[in-house]
């Protein structure tokens, strides 16, 4: 794999969010994210609180863009077997869905969602086998879990925290599946550390 094209792939997602699966949200979170005010959820938030929530969501969007880029690099590497490639593309699709939902929510809160970077500094030179790509992806998903876990208590709006927790669960499923594919214990302990 050449680094000439400087193609994207995930390296450090301590920023926040990533995921797989379907997002299950509370009725209030769905109303908030669709622009409706449920029980005054939007009207009771202060401007400062909404700005903080927008910053957190944009950090998550940045990490999700990075994940999409990373899975694209893996998909284009030619190193993935058909079955693994299919799963990688599915995970990439989950990250794209997260971006759509998060960006829409940022807009509903009066903010502007950030765009993807034109370049991510991924360790392309270290990706020589399928196992390398899987290890890299698992590390990114693990970082996303940690980032979401750290971000959840920072939300002023509890419904946004619940939505982020749902995405965290999706990231955890990705991590477990990638660990399983690497022949590692998919759930190495009762607590994530």
C-alpha positions in Angstrom: 0.0 0.0 0.0 1.4 3.4 -1.0 1.0 6.5 1.0 1.2 8.6 -2.1 -2.6 9.2 -2.3 -2.7 10.0 1.4 -5.9 8.1 1.7 -7.9 8.3 4.9 -8.2 5.7 7.6 -8.8 6.0 11.4 -5.9 6.3 13.8 -6.9 8.3 16.8 -10.5 8.6 17.8 -10.2 9.8 21.3 -12.3 12.7 20.1 -15.6 10.8 20.3 -18.3 8.6 18.7 -18.3 5.8 16.1 -20.6 2.7 15.8 -22.6 -0.1 14.3 -26.1 -1.3 14.4 -29.3 0.6 14.8 -29.6 3.6 17.1 -32.4 3.2 19.6 -33.5 6.6 21.0 -36.0 7.8 23.5 -39.1 9.5 22.2 -37.8 12.8 23.5 -34.4 12.3 21.8 -36.2 11.5 18.5 -38.3 14.6 18.8 -35.3 16.8 19.6 -33.3 15.4 16.7 -36.2 15.8 14.3 -36.6 19.4 15.3 -39.8 19.0 17.4 -39.9 20.3 21.0 -41.0 17.5 23.3 -42.1 18.8 26.7 -40.1 22.0 26.0 -36.8 20.1 25.6 -35.4 22.7 23.2 -36.9 25.8 24.9 -35.6 25.1 28.4 -31.9 24.7 27.3 -29.8 27.8 27.8 -27.9 29.1 24.8 -24.6 28.2 26.6 -25.7 24.7 27.2 -26.8 24.2 23.6 -23.4 25.6 22.4 -21.6 23.1 24.6 -23.8 20.3 23.3 -23.1 21.4 19.7 -19.3 21.4 20.4 -19.5 17.8 21.8 -21.6 16.7 18.8 -19.2 18.2 16.4 -16.3 16.4 18.0 -18.3 13.2 17.6 -19.0 14.1 13.9 -15.3 14.6 13.4 -14.5 11.2 14.8 -17.2 9.6 12.7 -15.8 11.3 9.5 -12.4 9.8 10.5 -14.0 6.4 10.9 -15.6 6.6 7.4 -12.3 7.5 5.9 -10.5 4.7 7.8 -12.9 2.0 6.6 -12.6 3.4 3.1 -8.9 3.0 3.2 -9.3 -0.5 4.5 -11.8 -1.3 1.7 -9.5 0.1 -1.0 -6.4 -1.6 0.4 -7.0 -4.9 -1.4 -6.0 -6.6 1.9 -9.5 -7.6 3.0 -11.1 -10.9 2.1 -14.7 -10.7 0.7 -16.4 -11.5 4.1 -14.3 -9.0 6.0 -14.7 -6.4 3.3 -18.5 -6.7 3.6 -18.4 -6.2 7.3 -16.1 -3.2 7.0 -18.4 -1.6 4.5 -21.4 -2.3 6.8 -19.5 -0.7 9.7 -18.6 2.3 7.5 -22.4 2.6 6.7 -23.1 2.7 10.4 -20.7 5.6 10.8 -22.3 7.4 7.9 -25.7 7.1 9.6 -24.2 8.5 12.8 -22.9 11.5 10.9 -26.3 12.1 9.3 -28.1 11.9 12.7 -25.5 14.0 14.6 -25.3 16.7 11.8 -29.1 17.0 11.8 -29.1 17.4 15.5 -26.4 20.1 15.4 -28.6 22.0 12.9 -31.6 21.6 15.1 -29.6 23.1 18.0 -28.7 26.1 15.8 -25.1 25.0 15.0 -23.2 24.1 11.9 -21.9 20.5 11.5 -18.2 20.2 10.7 -17.1 18.6 7.4 -14.6 15.8 6.9 -11.0 16.6 6.6 -9.4 16.4 3.2 -6.6 14.2 4.7 -6.1 11.9 7.7 -2.6 10.9 8.8 -3.2 7.1 9.0 -0.4 4.6 9.5 -0.7 3.3 5.9 2.9 2.0 5.9 2.0 -0.4 8.7 -1.0 -2.0 6.9 0.4 -5.0 5.1 -2.0 -7.8 5.9 -5.7 -8.2 6.6 -4.8 -8.7 10.3 -3.1 -5.3 10.4 -6.2 -3.6 9.0 -8.4 -5.4 11.5 -6.1 -4.5 14.4 -6.1 -0.9 13.3 -9.9 -0.8 13.0 -10.3 -2.5 16.4 -8.1 0.1 18.0 -10.2 2.9 16.5 -13.4 1.4 17.6 -11.9 1.0 21.1 -11.0 4.6 21.1 -14.5 5.6 20.1 -15.9 3.6 23.0 -13.7 5.5 25.4 -14.5 8.8 23.8 -18.2 8.3 24.0 -18.0 7.1 27.6 -16.1 10.3 28.5 -18.4 12.6 26.5 -21.8 11.3 27.7 -21.7 13.0 31.1 -20.7 16.3 29.5 -24.0 16.7 27.6 -26.3 19.2 29.2 -29.3 17.6 27.5 -29.9 14.1 28.9 -31.6 12.9 25.7 -28.5 13.7 23.8 -26.5 11.7 26.4 -28.8 8.7 25.8 -28.4 9.0 22.1 -24.6 9.0 22.5 -24.9 6.0 24.8 -26.7 4.2 22.0 -23.9 4.9 19.6 -21.4 3.9 22.2 -23.1 0.5 22.3 -22.8 0.2 18.6 -19.1 1.0 18.8 -18.7 -1.7 21.4 -20.3 -4.2 19.1 -17.9 -3.3 16.3 -15.0 -3.7 18.7 -16.1 -7.1 19.8 -16.7 -8.3 16.3 -13.3 -7.1 15.1 -11.6 -8.8 18.2 -13.5 -12.0 17.3 -12.2 -11.8 13.7 -8.7 -11.4 15.1 -9.1 -14.6 17.1 -9.2 -12.6 20.4 -11.7 -12.8 23.2 -14.5 -10.5 22.0 -15.4 -9.5 25.5 -12.2 -9.6 27.5 -13.7 -8.5 30.8 -16.8 -7.5 32.7 -15.8 -3.8 32.6 -14.3 -1.8 29.8 -11.0 -0.2 30.7 
